[in-house]
Amino acid sequence: MKKVAFMTHSLFDLSGRVALITGTSRCLGQYFARALARAGADIALTSRNKQSLSSFADKISLACPAFPVHLSKEFNLRSAQGNLTASLL
């Protein structure tokens, strides 16, 4: 039986890109944050739950901005965009 070789390099190189991940106080948001960071992206985290967001940001040990924000309102979305832009300058 032929063995299948697994690729050891990343399929996606996101170096130099910024990913804004929503819902990072929970499972899927945290999973995607880790995956995108492994692919080389600089990540910014958002969540409605400030305590869970801070806990996860500390846990992953990356220097990344984290914004507690509820993104269902356009005002909050614009505010998050402004905060992200300011943190990247």
C-alpha positions in Angstrom: 0.0 0.0 0.0 1.3 3.4 -1.0 1.8 5.9 1.8 0.4 9.4 1.4 2.8 12.1 2.2 1.4 15.0 4.1 2.4 18.5 3.2 4.5 20.2 5.8 4.1 23.7 4.4 1.1 25.9 4.7 -1.4 25.9 1.8 -2.1 29.5 2.4 0.5 32.2 3.1 -1.2 35.2 4.7 2.0 37.0 5.7 1.5 40.8 5.6 -2.3 40.5 5.7 -4.6 41.5 8.6 -7.5 39.3 9.5 -10.4 40.6 11.7 -12.0 37.6 13.4 -15.4 38.0 15.0 -16.8 35.9 17.8 -13.4 35.0 19.4 -14.9 34.3 22.8 -16.2 31.0 21.5 -15.0 27.9 19.7 -15.2 28.7 16.0 -13.8 32.2 16.3 -10.9 30.9 18.4 -10.2 28.1 16.0 -10.1 30.5 13.0 -8.0 33.0 14.9 -5.4 30.3 15.6 -5.5 29.0 12.0 -5.1 32.4 10.4 -2.3 33.3 12.8 -0.5 30.0 11.9 -0.9 31.0 8.2 1.0 34.2 8.9 -1.8 36.7 9.2 -1.7 39.5 11.8 -5.0 39.0 13.6 -7.4 41.4 15.4 -10.0 39.9 17.7 -13.6 41.0 18.4 -16.3 39.6 20.6 -19.3 40.9 22.6 -17.9 39.3 25.8 -15.0 41.4 27.0 -13.9 38.9 29.7 -13.7 35.9 27.4 -12.1 38.0 24.7 -9.3 39.2 27.1 -8.9 35.6 28.4 -8.4 34.2 24.8 -6.1 37.1 23.8 -3.9 36.3 26.8 -4.0 32.6 26.1 -2.8 32.7 22.5 0.2 34.8 23.5 0.2 36.9 20.3 0.5 40.7 20.3 -2.9 41.4 18.7 -5.5 44.0 19.2 -8.7 42.8 20.9 -11.9 44.8 20.7 -15.0 44.1 22.8 -17.8 45.1 20.4 -21.3 44.0 19.2 -21.1 44.1 15.4 -24.9 43.9 14.7 -25.1 47.7 14.5 -23.4 49.7 11.8 -22.2 52.3 14.3 -20.3 49.6 16.2 -18.9 48.2 13.0 -17.5 51.6 12.0 -16.1 52.0 15.5 -14.3 48.7 15.3 -13.0 49.6 11.9 -11.6 52.8 13.2 -10.0 51.1 16.3 -8.4 48.5 14.1 -7.0 51.1 11.7 -5.7 53.2 14.6 -4.0 50.1 16.2 -2.2 49.2 13.0 -0.7 52.6 12.5 
